[in-house]
Amino acid sequence: MTKRHSKTAAQQCRYYGVDNFFEYLAEVYINGNFSAFRELYKELCSDARKDFIDFLLSEVEPIYWREILKETI
C-alpha cells in the first residue's frame, strides 16, 4: 500500500468517508490511537495542518490541546 502525502482535508474526507476530517483526526487521538493519529496527520499538506491547529484551538476541549500539539511536532 502506498503512503498518502500532501492531501487536503477535502481529499481526506472523501478517502476516509467522513464529513469532517479534522473532527475525525481529533477523535482518533482522544480514543487513544496515537500512532494512527500521527500517520493521518502526516498525510495532510502544510495548509491543512495549519487549518487543523486552528480547528483544534477553536473546537476541541482545552484539556486535549497540549497532548495533541505535542503529537503534531
N, C-alpha and C positions, 0 to 999 in steps of 0.2 A: 504494500500500500504506500503510495506516495504521500509525502508530507504536504500540508497546505500552508502557504505563506502569503503574506500581504493581501489579506482578504478584507473587504469592507464588512461592516455589521450587517448590511442588507444581504450580502452574499452568504454570510454565515447563517442568517435566519433561514434562508431558503435551503441551504445544505443540511442543517440540523432540524429543520421543520419546527421552528419556534417562532413566536410572534415578536419577542424582544430578546435579542441575543445577550445584551448586557445584563438583563434580569436573570437570564439562564446562567450566565457566567458567575454572577454573584451567588446564586443558589447552589451551584456546583461547589463553590468554596465553602459556603455555610454548612452544606451537608457533609463536609469532611473529605471531599475528593480533591485533595491538594495537587496531586500530580496531574490529574485531568484538567484542573484549573490552569496550571502552568502551560500545558500543551495548547489548550484553547486560546489562552491569552497570546501566546507566541504566534498563533495563526493570523492575528489581526495586523493590519497595516498600521503605520505610526499614527495617522489621523484617527483611526478607530480606537487605538489605545488611549489617546488623549480624550476622546469622547467617553470612553469607559470610565476614566478617572473622574470626569465631570459628573457622569451618572452616579458613580459611587458616592461622591460627596453630597449629591443632592437627593438621592433616592434610597440609599442603603442606611440602615441604622448605624449611628456613630460607633457603637461598640465593635463593629467589624472593620472600620476604616483602617486602623493601624495594621492589623493582621493581613488584610488583603493588599494594602500598599506595599508591605514587605515582600509579598509573593510576586509583585509585578516588577520589582527591580532586582 
